[in-house]
Amino acid sequence: MRLRPEIAALPPYRQGRPAPADGHKLSSNENPFEPLPSVVDAVAATAATINRYPDATALSLREKLAERFGASADEVIVGGGSVALLAAFIQAAAGPGDEVVYSWRSFEAYPGLVTVSGATSVQVPNRDDHGHDLDALADAITDRTRVVIVCSPNNPTGTIVTAAEFEAFMARVPADLLVLLDEAYVEFVFDETSVDGRGLVGRYPNLVILRTFSKAYGLAGLRVGYAVGPVPILDAARATIIPLSVTAASTAAALASLEPDAEEELLERVSAIADRRDRLRAALVEAGWPVPEAHGNFVWLPAGDRTDAVAEALWNAGVVARPFAGAGIRVSVGDEAANDVLIATLAPLAP
């Protein structure tokens, strides 16, 4: 078959192997808490109309989100998870001969999304503390650059970009260059110095903020994310995104999660996960692991050449994590029992 050679050579996204029946699946940054009953009920109520197409624009959800961001509904787009929106924005702005700049290591989907668009990735190494080097990112921008992606908190290293760093970065970026601020884990951030997209809406004509309901709101299985930004950029993404990719069940679940009582309980869960994360990191650092500051619902183990061996030790202990060969291991925060297993297994393996 006459396939695009760069696509034929592109490895498909693969989920981690399933955890043992009595083990812990900590490879996908999922929320360990079960769905709220009110959310389950909202999803169930949509079953009677599955013979009908959903609202293609998820208007009711866009209106709700627009209120929170001080924006109009036209300045919000909803998609099948934030990764689908990332793909739409990249395809809207970049093609063959163009470049997309981002830090590395960062979200593992970025290289594939750029390749599918026909553009070329420009990967800028993270700093020694595993965070974004925004000065180097700005230096990497050329006449061929069409998109720059900033991920905060960074997946998989967990580091944040501060508000001051981001403002200085945006001052160096050409006003006609699309900047995507990927905030998939922003609800887990409790550092007041961190960049927060809510305060940036309307400030920059080239900035789009992306968020998701998959992590903090526990809707990973329903695939619903959103972006907020200038209408012309969002309209371009609407032209590239797959139509009707957000189902009625996804919209209903997201709206139910934003109800005051439900959201209060969900954010209490986020606080509990962040507390477990901080205690896990502290224990690992005490054991000798150089774990960077963690601001998502995961921690990063910079295992280097020992990555595969450490991942196998975790597997033997009943833990499935996310190894990145030669670099390190991302471990999602699960329940308290999972923390105990992680600490007991990893402490003797500290570098």
VENVENTA-V704402 format. One record per backbone hydrogen bond with DSSP energy under -0.5 kcal/mol. CO is the residue of the C=O (numbers start at 1). NH is the residue of the N-H. Records with the same first field share a line. If there is no record, write none. Layout:
# VENVENTA-V704402
CO->NH, NH
This chain:
# VENVENTA-V704402
1->3
4->7, 8
5->9
7->10
20->23
24->26, 320
26->332
36->39, 40
37->41
38->42
39->43
40->44
41->45
42->46
43->46
44->47
45->48
46->49
47->50
49->52
54->56
55->58
58->62
59->63
60->64
61->65
62->66
63->67
64->68
65->69
66->70, 71
67->70
72->75
73->76
75->229
77->227
79->81, 225
81->84, 85
82->86
83->87
84->88
85->89
86->90
87->91
88->92
89->93
90->94
95->98
98->120
99->146, 147
100->122
101->149
102->124
104->126
107->110
108->112
109->113
110->114
111->115
112->116
113->117
114->118, 119
115->118
118->97
120->100
121->123
122->102, 124
123->125
124->104
127->130
131->127
132->134
133->137
134->138
135->139
136->140
138->141
142->145
144->99
146->178
147->101
148->180
149->103
150->152, 182
154->156, 158
158->295
159->153, 154
161->195
162->166
163->167
164->168
165->169
166->170
167->171
168->172
169->172, 173
174->177
176->178
178->148
179->181, 208
180->150, 182
181->183, 210
182->152
183->186
185->188
186->189
190->192
191->194
193->163
196->199
197->200, 201
200->203, 204
204->207
206->179
207->230
208->181
209->228
210->183
211->226
213->219
214->220
215->218
219->222, 223
220->223
224->213
225->79
226->211
227->77
228->209
230->234
231->235
232->236
233->237
234->238
235->239
236->240
237->240, 241
242->245
245->247
247->251
248->252
249->253
250->254
251->255
252->256
253->257
254->258
255->258
256->259
259->263
260->264
261->265
262->266
263->267
264->268
265->269
266->270
267->271
268->272
269->273
270->274
271->275
272->276
273->277
274->278
275->279
276->280
277->281
278->282
279->283
280->284
281->285
282->286
283->287
284->288, 289
285->288
289->291
297->333
298->296
299->331
300->302
301->303, 329
303->306
304->307, 326
306->310
307->311
308->312
309->313
310->314
311->315
312->316
313->317
314->317, 319
315->318
318->24
319->321
320->26
321->323
322->330
323->325
324->327, 328
327->304
328->324
329->301, 331
330->322, 332
331->299
332->334
335->339
336->340
337->341
338->342
339->343
340->344
341->345
342->346
343->347
346->349
347->350
